[in-house]
Amino acid sequence: MFALVEKSLYVPALDLWIDSLRPRERGYVSHGHADHARAHETVVTSVDSARICKLRFRDAEVRFETHAYNEPWQLGEHRLTLFSAGHVLGSSQLLIEGEHGAFVYTGDFKLEPSFSIGPAEVKRCDVVLMECTYGRPQYVFPPRAEIAGAMVAWATRALEDGAVPIFYAYSLGKAQEALAILGGAGLPVTAHGAIATISQAYLEAGVSLPACERYDAERFDGLRVLLWPPSGRSLPKAVRGRAVRTASLTGWSVARETRAWGGGADTGFPLSDHADFPSLLRYLELAQPKRVLLNHGWKDFAQRLRRLGIDAEYLEANAQLALF
């Protein structure tokens, strides 16, 4: 029996919370983004996700229980396995196997190949609980190579015109993907301190990334691409008074809604670390679940799946779920 309590999934048989929104005694953390990672007394996570969580929980007393991808362990009568979600460094999916079947929790995932991390894996299961952030047909992302080419061309034009190109990107995941794209094309890149710190964690995990300069207001000369977190939308001190061009990196920009670019950015590129609509359907084709449970996205995606003959349900608060 699985329960959705206080908007968080709990597995009583394992005494395990899954991506809980508040600290618990024992919780599985699928990846290091702030909306999934909490400083539980014991954090169950992947080896590389622990690197990020340690940065995030630096002042908290946390015990880490880490597991490598595809190395199962036993917990009571169930076997648990973490495997790649293709989302950000260390992001994992959770497979729980018991006598009544196999359950997969995807967390946030992406099937599209990445420039900065390894690909996602899909496992066959009886029940899957998946995120559906882009669970509407209008959200179809262009090929990643096409997006990358457009980003490089846009930044190059800005520099040639004497303007500072600024890309707003989440410090974990999207910023490293942008660094791989822009730095890999030979463009000089400067990154906000938080982005530079997490990029160093990628390097320590064995991920090859181009060099980037940590932002210093006194040293920045305006002749480089600037990577900046969305939360810091006020212009950096060093570019005030300079010509700038701003771009937001978000899958929402595929809908061509300027408001979705956020913060009045000049443009947006649909670089996302989530699965788009076709990828959500492709995941289900590969996993072949008997039942699909949904969270973190459009509720009407469940109706779309039911019209395709798939037993699908969007999770609501206080749901009691007999999955096995």
HELIX and SHEET records of a PDB file:
HELIX    1   1 VAL A   47  ARG A   56  1                                  10    
HELIX    2   2 ARG A  144  GLU A  160  1                                  17    
HELIX    3   3 LYS A  174  GLY A  184  1                                  11    
HELIX    4   4 GLY A  193  GLU A  204  1                                  12    
HELIX    5   5 PRO A  230  GLY A  232  5                                   3    
HELIX    6   6 LYS A  237  VAL A  239  5                                   3    
HELIX    7   7 GLY A  251  ALA A  255  5                                   5    
HELIX    8   8 THR A  258  TRP A  261  1                                   4    
HELIX    9   9 PHE A  277  ALA A  287  1                                  11    
HELIX   10  10 ASP A  300  ARG A  307  1                                   8    
SHEET    1   A 7 ARG A  63  HIS A  67  0                                        
SHEET    2   A 7 THR A  42  SER A  46  1                                        
SHEET    3   A 7 ARG A  26  TYR A  28  1                                        
SHEET    4   A 7 LEU A  16  ILE A  18  1                                        
SHEET    5   A 7 SER A   8  VAL A  11 -1                                        
SHEET    6   A 7 PHE A   2  VAL A   5 -1                                        
SHEET    7   A 7 GLN A 320  LEU A 321 -1                                        
SHEET    1   B 7 TRP A  73  LEU A  75  0                                        
SHEET    2   B 7 HIS A  78  SER A  84 -1                                        
SHEET    3   B 7 SER A  92  GLY A  98 -1                                        
SHEET    4   B 7 GLY A 101  GLY A 107 -1                                        
SHEET    5   B 7 VAL A 127  CYS A 132  1                                        
SHEET    6   B 7 ARG A 291  GLY A 297  1                                        
SHEET    7   B 7 ALA A 312  TYR A 314  1                                        
SHEET    1   C 6 GLU A 213  ARG A 214  0                                        
SHEET    2   C 6 VAL A 189  ALA A 191  1                                        
SHEET    3   C 6 VAL A 225  TRP A 228  1                                        
SHEET    4   C 6 VAL A 164  TYR A 168  1                                        
SHEET    5   C 6 VAL A 244  LEU A 249  1                                        
SHEET    6   C 6 THR A 267  PHE A 269  1                                        
END                                                                             
